[in-house]
Amino acid sequence: MKRLLLATVLSTFCLAGCETTRVAVPVKPPADRMDCRVVEGGRPELPAEYVVDWSKVLTVDQARSEHEAYVRSVRAREGIVAGWIVTIEDRLFLCASDAEWQRDFFGRLPDPG
């Protein structure tokens, strides 16, 4: 009986004057949602464009051949640049997708206040 009375008195005291203690526990996002990465290796090196020496071109066939060589060199450069852009876009998409997931996930958590 004394224990019950003591428990009642103590619980009444705490209900009247004790503050609720809250403990914040950090939430660790999954590793696959934290995979933003730097593009390794820097920008690719581009080969020089083919330069046509028009002073040596004497026929239409030579001009056509020189022009085709120039276009091939430009297309090779464009291929390297396009590959670089696709690599950057891939990394950007993954990072943006992770950021969106984190905004949604942490937005659903209750406010700490």
ABEGO torsion letter per residue (X at the ends): XAAAAAAAAAAAAAAAABBBBBBBBBBBBBAAAAABBBBBGEBBBBBBBBBBBAAABABAAAAAAAAAAAAAAAAAAAAAAAAAAAAAAAAAAAAAAAAAAAAAAAAABBBAX
